[in-house]
């Protein structure tokens, strides 16, 4: 790239990093890399606006809208800081990281179809080993093993349980009456039977500071 011929701001001469617009191309720097995108001329209709979206484009747009809507619900119902804490060290915004991580779990109609690989939380805390969920009456018992003494583990890390009820899969919730810390090697939770009797659950742990999270672990449970 000949930076001298481009009327733009030079960010790093030796790495050819610039910022600004040349013609109908906008150049910008993200995470130390140069990117470019086409400039949309105000008032000029885009190709898809003239010819109409293809089926594939409609599916992509529907999936994008569904993931963004889900994340907004997550922010209200689960935590406004969970994905922010995971995104900041990587130089991402929380919505973008959530989308990049989970959009593959949604289909072209905006429905979640891959619950096992859906990521409820991410973070620096380690998940315990050998997590298992068993039903005992209307309660669920969670057990695990933990012999590690790392900076990413603490006996006081609290177990939490995210829930996607089968009849409300677009409405993420936290399980009521959750008990258990990492050092207990067990915990328990219940489903709210007034909402649903079967669900996908996501076990994760939070630190005492309220801003450290672990990744999540998925299980399918039923009360009846």
Rosetta blueprint (number, residue, H / E / L):
1 X L
2 X L
3 X H
4 X H
5 X H
6 X L
7 X L
8 X L
9 X E
10 X E
11 X E
12 X E
13 X L
14 X L
15 X L
16 X L
17 X E
18 X E
19 X E
20 X E
21 X E
22 X E
23 X L
24 X L
25 X E
26 X E
27 X E
28 X E
29 X E
30 X E
31 X L
32 X L
33 X E
34 X E
35 X E
36 X E
37 X E
38 X E
39 X L
40 X L
41 X L
42 X L
43 X L
44 X L
45 X L
46 X L
47 X H
48 X H
49 X H
50 X H
51 X H
52 X L
53 X L
54 X L
55 X H
56 X H
57 X H
58 X H
59 X H
60 X H
61 X H
62 X H
63 X H
64 X H
65 X H
66 X H
67 X H
68 X H
69 X H
70 X H
71 X H
72 X H
73 X H
74 X H
75 X H
76 X H
77 X H
78 X L
79 X L
80 X L
81 X L
82 X H
83 X H
84 X H
85 X H
86 X H
87 X H
88 X H
89 X L
90 X L
91 X L
92 X L
93 X L
94 X H
95 X H
96 X H
97 X H
98 X H
99 X H
100 X H
101 X H
102 X H
103 X H
104 X H
105 X H
106 X E
107 X L
108 X L
109 X L
110 X L
111 X L
112 X E
113 X L
114 X L
115 X L
116 X L
117 X L
118 X L
119 X L
120 X L
121 X L
122 X L
123 X L
124 X L
125 X E
126 X L
127 X L
128 X L
129 X E
130 X E
131 X E
132 X E
133 X E
134 X E
135 X E
136 X E
137 X L
138 X L
139 X E
140 X E
141 X E
142 X E
143 X E
144 X E
145 X E
146 X L
147 X L
148 X L
149 X L
150 X L
151 X L
152 X L
153 X L
154 X L
155 X L
156 X L
157 X L
158 X E
159 X E
160 X E
161 X E
162 X E
163 X E
164 X E
165 X E
166 X L
167 X L
168 X L
169 X L
170 X L
171 X L
172 X L
173 X E
174 X E
175 X L
176 X L
177 X L
178 X L
179 X E
180 X L
181 X E
182 X H
183 X H
184 X H
185 X L
186 X E
187 X E
188 X E
189 X E
190 X E
191 X L
192 X L
193 X L
194 X L
195 X L
196 X L
197 X L
198 X E
199 X E
200 X E
201 X E
202 X E
203 X E
204 X E
205 X E
206 X E
207 X L
208 X L
209 X L
210 X L
211 X L
212 X L
213 X E
214 X E
215 X L
216 X L
217 X E
218 X E
219 X E
220 X E
221 X E
222 X E
223 X L
224 X L
